[in-house]
Amino acid sequence: QVQLVESGGGLVQAGDSLRLSCAASGGTFSSYNMGWFRQAPGKERDFVAAMSWGGYTYYGDSVKGRFTISRDNAKNTVYLQMNSLKPEDTAVYYCAAQYDAYGSTVTSAVNEYDYWGQGSQVTVSS
């Protein structure tokens, strides 16, 4: 059983930067692909970014060029660096873990992930 705990959310202004962290425990972190998703009020949970344990990255179109996902396997932590934030980035951000034997690719599908964190609120004011 893998536990995921997000941190780093908050209230920022448009154009600011923020870094989210997700600390994992209870599993072999280096065997899991990690993803970030977000959910705004009244909307579905959307894919933001993912990184395989082998280093492959994939981004949603709305964040490409502004957000960067990274991971530190020694710290069992995945990060989401968010730059040039916009009001439409306001949402609860969730990290997720997917066990993968190969680590060569990642998925943006919500139902492909095995474990989820509790979420961290990010609010961007205009």
mmCIF file of the C-alpha atoms, coordinates in Angstrom:
data_MODEL
# 
_entry.id   MODEL 
# 
loop_
_atom_site.group_PDB 
_atom_site.id 
_atom_site.type_symbol 
_atom_site.label_atom_id 
_atom_site.label_alt_id 
_atom_site.label_comp_id 
_atom_site.label_asym_id 
_atom_site.label_entity_id 
_atom_site.label_seq_id 
_atom_site.pdbx_PDB_ins_code 
_atom_site.Cartn_x 
_atom_site.Cartn_y 
_atom_site.Cartn_z 
_atom_site.occupancy 
_atom_site.B_iso_or_equiv 
_atom_site.pdbx_formal_charge 
_atom_site.auth_seq_id 
_atom_site.auth_comp_id 
_atom_site.auth_asym_id 
_atom_site.auth_atom_id 
_atom_site.pdbx_PDB_model_num 
ATOM 1   C CA . GLN A 1 1   ? 0.000   0.000  0.000   1.00 0.00 ? 1   GLN A CA 1 
ATOM 2   C CA . VAL A 1 2   ? 1.429   3.343  -1.080  1.00 0.00 ? 2   VAL A CA 1 
ATOM 3   C CA . GLN A 1 3   ? 0.610   6.553  0.772   1.00 0.00 ? 3   GLN A CA 1 
ATOM 4   C CA . LEU A 1 4   ? 0.946   9.895  -1.008  1.00 0.00 ? 4   LEU A CA 1 
ATOM 5   C CA . VAL A 1 5   ? 0.980   13.278 0.696   1.00 0.00 ? 5   VAL A CA 1 
ATOM 6   C CA . GLU A 1 6   ? 0.945   16.507 -1.302  1.00 0.00 ? 6   GLU A CA 1 
ATOM 7   C CA . SER A 1 7   ? 2.216   19.838 -0.046  1.00 0.00 ? 7   SER A CA 1 
ATOM 8   C CA . GLY A 1 8   ? 3.095   23.270 -1.377  1.00 0.00 ? 8   GLY A CA 1 
ATOM 9   C CA . GLY A 1 9   ? -0.256  24.580 -2.495  1.00 0.00 ? 9   GLY A CA 1 
ATOM 10  C CA . GLY A 1 10  ? -1.496  28.058 -1.711  1.00 0.00 ? 10  GLY A CA 1 
ATOM 11  C CA . LEU A 1 11  ? -2.802  31.365 -2.972  1.00 0.00 ? 11  LEU A CA 1 
ATOM 12  C CA . VAL A 1 12  ? -0.716  33.194 -5.565  1.00 0.00 ? 12  VAL A CA 1 
ATOM 13  C CA . GLN A 1 13  ? -1.201  35.894 -8.151  1.00 0.00 ? 13  GLN A CA 1 
ATOM 14  C CA . ALA A 1 14  ? -1.294  35.388 -11.901 1.00 0.00 ? 14  ALA A CA 1 
ATOM 15  C CA . GLY A 1 15  ? 2.212   35.109 -13.290 1.00 0.00 ? 15  GLY A CA 1 
ATOM 16  C CA . ASP A 1 16  ? 3.666   33.723 -10.061 1.00 0.00 ? 16  ASP A CA 1 
ATOM 17  C CA . SER A 1 17  ? 5.319   30.350 -9.561  1.00 0.00 ? 17  SER A CA 1 
ATOM 18  C CA . LEU A 1 18  ? 4.605   27.544 -7.119  1.00 0.00 ? 18  LEU A CA 1 
ATOM 19  C CA . ARG A 1 19  ? 6.124   24.131 -6.507  1.00 0.00 ? 19  ARG A CA 1 
ATOM 20  C CA . LEU A 1 20  ? 4.073   21.191 -5.330  1.00 0.00 ? 20  LEU A CA 1 
ATOM 21  C CA . SER A 1 21  ? 5.652   18.197 -3.660  1.00 0.00 ? 21  SER A CA 1 
ATOM 22  C CA . CYS A 1 22  ? 4.292   14.701 -3.200  1.00 0.00 ? 22  CYS A CA 1 
ATOM 23  C CA . ALA A 1 23  ? 5.992   12.427 -0.706  1.00 0.00 ? 23  ALA A CA 1 
ATOM 24  C CA . ALA A 1 24  ? 5.444   8.701  -1.114  1.00 0.00 ? 24  ALA A CA 1 
ATOM 25  C CA . SER A 1 25  ? 5.756   5.955  1.470   1.00 0.00 ? 25  SER A CA 1 
ATOM 26  C CA . GLY A 1 26  ? 4.882   2.299  1.835   1.00 0.00 ? 26  GLY A CA 1 
ATOM 27  C CA . GLY A 1 27  ? 6.140   1.061  -1.517  1.00 0.00 ? 27  GLY A CA 1 
ATOM 28  C CA . THR A 1 28  ? 9.118   0.909  -3.827  1.00 0.00 ? 28  THR A CA 1 
ATOM 29  C CA . PHE A 1 29  ? 8.945   4.418  -5.234  1.00 0.00 ? 29  PHE A CA 1 
ATOM 30  C CA . SER A 1 30  ? 11.312  3.661  -8.092  1.00 0.00 ? 30  SER A CA 1 
ATOM 31  C CA . SER A 1 31  ? 8.831   1.096  -9.466  1.00 0.00 ? 31  SER A CA 1 
ATOM 32  C CA . TYR A 1 32  ? 6.021   3.597  -9.829  1.00 0.00 ? 32  TYR A CA 1 
ATOM 33  C CA . ASN A 1 33  ? 5.157   6.066  -12.515 1.00 0.00 ? 33  ASN A CA 1 
ATOM 34  C CA . MET A 1 34  ? 3.953   9.302  -10.947 1.00 0.00 ? 34  MET A CA 1 
ATOM 35  C CA . GLY A 1 35  ? 1.306   11.670 -12.189 1.00 0.00 ? 35  GLY A CA 1 
ATOM 36  C CA . TRP A 1 36  ? -0.264  14.987 -11.312 1.00 0.00 ? 36  TRP A CA 1 
ATOM 37  C CA . PHE A 1 37  ? -3.930  15.715 -11.896 1.00 0.00 ? 37  PHE A CA 1 
ATOM 38  C CA . ARG A 1 38  ? -6.170  18.605 -10.990 1.00 0.00 ? 38  ARG A CA 1 
ATOM 39  C CA . GLN A 1 39  ? -9.843  19.147 -10.367 1.00 0.00 ? 39  GLN A CA 1 
ATOM 40  C CA . ALA A 1 40  ? -11.661 22.451 -10.387 1.00 0.00 ? 40  ALA A CA 1 
ATOM 41  C CA . PRO A 1 41  ? -15.079 22.819 -8.702  1.00 0.00 ? 41  PRO A CA 1 
ATOM 42  C CA . GLY A 1 42  ? -17.811 21.191 -10.762 1.00 0.00 ? 42  GLY A CA 1 
ATOM 43  C CA . LYS A 1 43  ? -15.361 19.738 -13.264 1.00 0.00 ? 43  LYS A CA 1 
ATOM 44  C CA . GLU A 1 44  ? -13.795 16.367 -13.910 1.00 0.00 ? 44  GLU A CA 1 
ATOM 45  C CA . ARG A 1 45  ? -10.320 15.457 -12.744 1.00 0.00 ? 45  ARG A CA 1 
ATOM 46  C CA . ASP A 1 46  ? -7.898  16.401 -15.519 1.00 0.00 ? 46  ASP A CA 1 
ATOM 47  C CA . PHE A 1 47  ? -4.437  15.187 -16.365 1.00 0.00 ? 47  PHE A CA 1 
ATOM 48  C CA . VAL A 1 48  ? -1.588  17.653 -15.774 1.00 0.00 ? 48  VAL A CA 1 
ATOM 49  C CA . ALA A 1 49  ? 1.717   15.793 -16.064 1.00 0.00 ? 49  ALA A CA 1 
ATOM 50  C CA . ALA A 1 50  ? 3.324   12.412 -15.505 1.00 0.00 ? 50  ALA A CA 1 
ATOM 51  C CA . MET A 1 51  ? 6.777   10.937 -15.248 1.00 0.00 ? 51  MET A CA 1 
ATOM 52  C CA . SER A 1 52  ? 7.747   7.305  -15.567 1.00 0.00 ? 52  SER A CA 1 
ATOM 53  C CA . TRP A 1 53  ? 10.236  5.767  -13.200 1.00 0.00 ? 53  TRP A CA 1 
ATOM 54  C CA . GLY A 1 54  ? 12.494  5.536  -16.240 1.00 0.00 ? 54  GLY A CA 1 
ATOM 55  C CA . GLY A 1 55  ? 12.402  9.301  -16.770 1.00 0.00 ? 55  GLY A CA 1 
ATOM 56  C CA . TYR A 1 56  ? 9.843   9.687  -19.567 1.00 0.00 ? 56  TYR A CA 1 
ATOM 57  C CA . THR A 1 57  ? 7.647   12.771 -19.153 1.00 0.00 ? 57  THR A CA 1 
ATOM 58  C CA . TYR A 1 58  ? 4.296   13.742 -20.602 1.00 0.00 ? 58  TYR A CA 1 
ATOM 59  C CA . TYR A 1 59  ? 2.264   16.937 -20.175 1.00 0.00 ? 59  TYR A CA 1 
ATOM 60  C CA . GLY A 1 60  ? -1.259  18.087 -20.720 1.00 0.00 ? 60  GLY A CA 1 
ATOM 61  C CA . ASP A 1 61  ? -1.625  20.658 -23.469 1.00 0.00 ? 61  ASP A CA 1 
ATOM 62  C CA . SER A 1 62  ? -2.780  23.416 -21.136 1.00 0.00 ? 62  SER A CA 1 
ATOM 63  C CA . VAL A 1 63  ? 0.398   23.297 -19.024 1.00 0.00 ? 63  VAL A CA 1 
ATOM 64  C CA . LYS A 1 64  ? 3.019   22.398 -21.600 1.00 0.00 ? 64  LYS A CA 1 
ATOM 65  C CA . GLY A 1 65  ? 5.907   24.862 -21.449 1.00 0.00 ? 65  GLY A CA 1 
ATOM 66  C CA . ARG A 1 66  ? 4.826   26.235 -18.047 1.00 0.00 ? 66  ARG A CA 1 
ATOM 67  C CA . PHE A 1 67  ? 4.857   23.237 -15.709 1.00 0.00 ? 67  PHE A CA 1 
ATOM 68  C CA . THR A 1 68  ? 7.686   20.776 -15.097 1.00 0.00 ? 68  THR A CA 1 
ATOM 69  C CA . ILE A 1 69  ? 7.442   17.428 -13.379 1.00 0.00 ? 69  ILE A CA 1 
ATOM 70  C CA . SER A 1 70  ? 10.463  15.889 -11.704 1.00 0.00 ? 70  SER A CA 1 
ATOM 71  C CA . ARG A 1 71  ? 11.205  13.214 -9.167  1.00 0.00 ? 71  ARG A CA 1 
ATOM 72  C CA . ASP A 1 72  ? 13.858  12.407 -6.585  1.00 0.00 ? 72  ASP A CA 1 
ATOM 73  C CA . ASN A 1 73  ? 13.901  8.668  -6.024  1.00 0.00 ? 73  ASN A CA 1 
ATOM 74  C CA . ALA A 1 74  ? 16.277  9.026  -3.086  1.00 0.00 ? 74  ALA A CA 1 
ATOM 75  C CA . LYS A 1 75  ? 13.656  11.159 -1.306  1.00 0.00 ? 75  LYS A CA 1 
ATOM 76  C CA . ASN A 1 76  ? 10.625  9.231  -2.609  1.00 0.00 ? 76  ASN A CA 1 
ATOM 77  C CA . THR A 1 77  ? 9.232   12.532 -3.808  1.00 0.00 ? 77  THR A CA 1 
ATOM 78  C CA . VAL A 1 78  ? 7.751   13.874 -7.020  1.00 0.00 ? 78  VAL A CA 1 
ATOM 79  C CA . TYR A 1 79  ? 7.516   17.593 -7.743  1.00 0.00 ? 79  TYR A CA 1 
ATOM 80  C CA . LEU A 1 80  ? 5.463   19.838 -9.956  1.00 0.00 ? 80  LEU A CA 1 
ATOM 81  C CA . GLN A 1 81  ? 7.065   23.183 -10.703 1.00 0.00 ? 81  GLN A CA 1 
ATOM 82  C CA . MET A 1 82  ? 4.387   25.572 -11.919 1.00 0.00 ? 82  MET A CA 1 
ATOM 83  C CA . ASN A 1 83  ? 5.436   28.805 -13.604 1.00 0.00 ? 83  ASN A CA 1 
ATOM 84  C CA . SER A 1 84  ? 3.452   31.602 -15.230 1.00 0.00 ? 84  SER A CA 1 
ATOM 85  C CA . LEU A 1 85  ? 0.369   30.578 -13.322 1.00 0.00 ? 85  LEU A CA 1 
ATOM 86  C CA . LYS A 1 86  ? -3.024  31.624 -14.638 1.00 0.00 ? 86  LYS A CA 1 
ATOM 87  C CA . PRO A 1 87  ? -6.399  31.926 -12.884 1.00 0.00 ? 87  PRO A CA 1 
ATOM 88  C CA . GLU A 1 88  ? -7.593  28.910 -14.880 1.00 0.00 ? 88  GLU A CA 1 
ATOM 89  C CA . ASP A 1 89  ? -4.922  26.818 -13.126 1.00 0.00 ? 89  ASP A CA 1 
ATOM 90  C CA . THR A 1 90  ? -6.954  27.153 -9.921  1.00 0.00 ? 90  THR A CA 1 
ATOM 91  C CA . ALA A 1 91  ? -7.870  23.659 -8.717  1.00 0.00 ? 91  ALA A CA 1 
ATOM 92  C CA . VAL A 1 92  ? -7.152  20.961 -6.208  1.00 0.00 ? 92  VAL A CA 1 
ATOM 93  C CA . TYR A 1 93  ? -4.000  19.193 -7.357  1.00 0.00 ? 93  TYR A CA 1 
ATOM 94  C CA . TYR A 1 94  ? -3.592  15.470 -6.760  1.00 0.00 ? 94  TYR A CA 1 
ATOM 95  C CA . CYS A 1 95  ? -0.579  13.266 -7.186  1.00 0.00 ? 95  CYS A CA 1 
ATOM 96  C CA . ALA A 1 96  ? -1.028  9.651  -8.179  1.00 0.00 ? 96  ALA A CA 1 
ATOM 97  C CA . ALA A 1 97  ? 1.101   6.535  -8.490  1.00 0.00 ? 97  ALA A CA 1 
ATOM 98  C CA . GLN A 1 98  ? 0.918   3.727  -11.023 1.00 0.00 ? 98  GLN A CA 1 
ATOM 99  C CA . TYR A 1 99  ? 2.862   0.514  -10.646 1.00 0.00 ? 99  TYR A CA 1 
ATOM 100 C CA . ASP A 1 100 ? 4.710   -0.215 -13.875 1.00 0.00 ? 100 ASP A CA 1 
ATOM 101 C CA . ALA A 1 101 ? 7.144   -3.038 -14.551 1.00 0.00 ? 101 ALA A CA 1 
ATOM 102 C CA . TYR A 1 102 ? 8.765   -1.264 -17.499 1.00 0.00 ? 102 TYR A CA 1 
ATOM 103 C CA . GLY A 1 103 ? 8.846   2.476  -16.746 1.00 0.00 ? 103 GLY A CA 1 
ATOM 104 C CA . SER A 1 104 ? 9.124   3.398  -20.414 1.00 0.00 ? 104 SER A CA 1 
ATOM 105 C CA . THR A 1 105 ? 5.920   5.351  -20.850 1.00 0.00 ? 105 THR A CA 1 
ATOM 106 C CA . VAL A 1 106 ? 3.112   6.939  -18.850 1.00 0.00 ? 106 VAL A CA 1 
ATOM 107 C CA . THR A 1 107 ? -0.630  7.348  -19.083 1.00 0.00 ? 107 THR A CA 1 
ATOM 108 C CA . SER A 1 108 ? -2.935  10.322 -18.676 1.00 0.00 ? 108 SER A CA 1 
ATOM 109 C CA . ALA A 1 109 ? -5.929  8.133  -17.778 1.00 0.00 ? 109 ALA A CA 1 
ATOM 110 C CA . VAL A 1 110 ? -7.243  8.667  -14.268 1.00 0.00 ? 110 VAL A CA 1 
ATOM 111 C CA . ASN A 1 111 ? -8.347  5.053  -13.883 1.00 0.00 ? 111 ASN A CA 1 
ATOM 112 C CA . GLU A 1 112 ? -4.878  3.703  -14.689 1.00 0.00 ? 112 GLU A CA 1 
ATOM 113 C CA . TYR A 1 113 ? -3.408  5.011  -11.431 1.00 0.00 ? 113 TYR A CA 1 
ATOM 114 C CA . ASP A 1 114 ? -3.390  2.834  -8.350  1.00 0.00 ? 114 ASP A CA 1 
ATOM 115 C CA . TYR A 1 115 ? -2.904  5.294  -5.484  1.00 0.00 ? 115 TYR A CA 1 
ATOM 116 C CA . TRP A 1 116 ? -3.893  8.894  -4.867  1.00 0.00 ? 116 TRP A CA 1 
ATOM 117 C CA . GLY A 1 117 ? -3.004  11.659 -2.463  1.00 0.00 ? 117 GLY A CA 1 
ATOM 118 C CA . GLN A 1 118 ? -5.513  13.786 -0.601  1.00 0.00 ? 118 GLN A CA 1 
ATOM 119 C CA . GLY A 1 119 ? -4.980  16.848 -2.773  1.00 0.00 ? 119 GLY A CA 1 
ATOM 120 C CA . SER A 1 120 ? -3.530  20.322 -2.370  1.00 0.00 ? 120 SER A CA 1 
ATOM 121 C CA . GLN A 1 121 ? -5.418  23.504 -3.181  1.00 0.00 ? 121 GLN A CA 1 
ATOM 122 C CA . VAL A 1 122 ? -3.858  25.945 -5.636  1.00 0.00 ? 122 VAL A CA 1 
ATOM 123 C CA . THR A 1 123 ? -5.614  29.266 -6.112  1.00 0.00 ? 123 THR A CA 1 
ATOM 124 C CA . VAL A 1 124 ? -4.420  31.817 -8.666  1.00 0.00 ? 124 VAL A CA 1 
ATOM 125 C CA . SER A 1 125 ? -5.886  35.287 -8.419  1.00 0.00 ? 125 SER A CA 1 
ATOM 126 C CA . SER A 1 126 ? -6.069  37.647 -11.382 1.00 0.00 ? 126 SER A CA 1 
# 
